[in-house]
Amino acid sequence: MKCENCSKKECSKKQKNDDTQSTSVDALSSNDGSEEKNEFDTLANAKILLSDCLACDSCMTLEEGARVFQQNQKEFFRVLNLNKKCDTSKHKVLAVSLCPQSLPYFAAKFNLSVNEAARRLCGFLKSLGVHYVFDTTIAADFSILESQREFVQRYQRRNQEEHALPMFASACPGWIRYAERVLTNLVTSHICTAKSPQQIMGSLVKGYFARQQNLSPEKIFHVVVAPCYDKKLEALREDFYTALYNSAEVDCVLTSGEIVQIMEQKNVSMKDVTEVAVDSLFDGFKEGDVVRHDGKRSDGYLEHIFKHAAKELFGVDVKEITYKALKNKDFQEVTLEKDGETVLRFAAAYGFRNIQNMVLKLKKGKFFYHFVEVLACPGGCLNGKGQAQTEDGKPDRALLAQMEEVYTAIPVRLPEANLHVQRMYQDWLEGMDSKKVQDTLHTSYSAVNQSTSSL
């Protein structure tokens, strides 16, 4: 698939319209022909809607495109099929991690509470043969805590290091891909090095959980259910692959919409599925009610980092954050004043037009923000192209409004309040300032020279 409106330098299609049309793509087969046909093969042949995202002409190679297309239902069912056979040497432990921004989609679509949606989704996945279903909120806890610490350190070094500030959030793979492939060194040094929740969850499942279960990482097949297709690209990054174990942190990403397609093909209604409690990474525990972080449509990096920085740097306890909309509702700023001076200036920039405007100001030297939460999708992660879309690929605004209402109603839990996280810093990561924290929870971003054929 080629986005004909894209050039090597700028993605003009995104510039013109953030609500791009979807393209129908046949899911590629990963069946090698040696396996008999069964119910899973029928499901895997269902078409998926692959939305135009930032992964087009300038941003994705032919090889990457092929590997992204392999992350579909067929690969998921291939592993399920292998587990049904007698050759235990090929069996995999199937673990599925659910993104918090996907759960409101299932809740709104099937008229369930978010807790019911989580438990019924868990029940459905286990009925297919999945062994464990996890919630990625704990991974977002780590990502936010590491981002908070990094911002404070960057702020303190701002007069010594040219690229310390502004700091850009690193959780959105569409934004990261665009920054590395198109914007290059202008912004890559400003991107926070904390991994996204998806990839930290990969480290937790293939590292911590594998060790707890006495499993080698390659024996686990880790699937993430996410709101957008760009998460498939993120899972392919070379720095998220461990050569020692021949294992990626995330083996397959399925969008929320792809999960619904599987349900439809099996003629299963969420309301008919038995509720099963979501698993925990920790032996003897099950997850309780769904919780979220501050922020209306994402993991709330801006709010958490702003409150933490205000306290750590200026001794100010910020209880409520007031957003000021600028050019549009998807570009908003938050400021902290002390003694009549603005000491912190943060922004949220959602959607490609706002990203372009932000970069233009940065090029002109007229960018005065200390931190920006950057998300490629207008409206944030809830509006990911892998969910809440009509059949013709347009945003389902009525469903999205319901999803926002569901998400806002979920109770907020501070990352610092998660005792499991605090314990893992000490017992698994060898302290908050250890080399293992850097190796496990952080990565690096840099300009990428496109040396192979573009898609």
Secondary structure as GFF3:
##gff-version 3
##sequence-region A 1 455
A	DSSP	alpha_helix	12	16	.	.	.	ID=ss1
A	DSSP	beta_strand	22	25	.	.	.	ID=ss2
A	DSSP	alpha_helix	39	44	.	.	.	ID=ss3
A	DSSP	beta_strand	48	51	.	.	.	ID=ss4
A	DSSP	alpha_helix	62	70	.	.	.	ID=ss5
A	DSSP	alpha_helix	73	84	.	.	.	ID=ss6
A	DSSP	three_ten_helix	88	90	.	.	.	ID=ss7
A	DSSP	beta_strand	93	98	.	.	.	ID=ss8
A	DSSP	alpha_helix	103	109	.	.	.	ID=ss9
A	DSSP	alpha_helix	114	128	.	.	.	ID=ss10
A	DSSP	beta_strand	132	135	.	.	.	ID=ss11
A	DSSP	alpha_helix	137	156	.	.	.	ID=ss12
A	DSSP	beta_strand	167	168	.	.	.	ID=ss13
A	DSSP	alpha_helix	173	178	.	.	.	ID=ss14
A	DSSP	pi_helix	179	183	.	.	.	ID=ss15
A	DSSP	alpha_helix	185	188	.	.	.	ID=ss16
A	DSSP	alpha_helix	197	203	.	.	.	ID=ss17
A	DSSP	pi_helix	204	209	.	.	.	ID=ss18
A	DSSP	alpha_helix	210	212	.	.	.	ID=ss19
A	DSSP	three_ten_helix	217	219	.	.	.	ID=ss20
A	DSSP	beta_strand	220	226	.	.	.	ID=ss21
A	DSSP	alpha_helix	230	235	.	.	.	ID=ss22
A	DSSP	three_ten_helix	238	240	.	.	.	ID=ss23
A	DSSP	beta_strand	241	242	.	.	.	ID=ss24
A	DSSP	three_ten_helix	243	245	.	.	.	ID=ss25
A	DSSP	beta_strand	247	248	.	.	.	ID=ss26
A	DSSP	beta_strand	252	255	.	.	.	ID=ss27
A	DSSP	alpha_helix	256	265	.	.	.	ID=ss28
A	DSSP	three_ten_helix	270	272	.	.	.	ID=ss29
A	DSSP	alpha_helix	301	314	.	.	.	ID=ss30
A	DSSP	beta_strand	324	328	.	.	.	ID=ss31
A	DSSP	beta_strand	331	338	.	.	.	ID=ss32
A	DSSP	beta_strand	341	350	.	.	.	ID=ss33
A	DSSP	alpha_helix	352	363	.	.	.	ID=ss34
A	DSSP	beta_strand	371	375	.	.	.	ID=ss35
A	DSSP	three_ten_helix	381	383	.	.	.	ID=ss36
A	DSSP	alpha_helix	397	409	.	.	.	ID=ss37
A	DSSP	three_ten_helix	415	417	.	.	.	ID=ss38
A	DSSP	alpha_helix	419	427	.	.	.	ID=ss39
A	DSSP	alpha_helix	435	441	.	.	.	ID=ss40
###
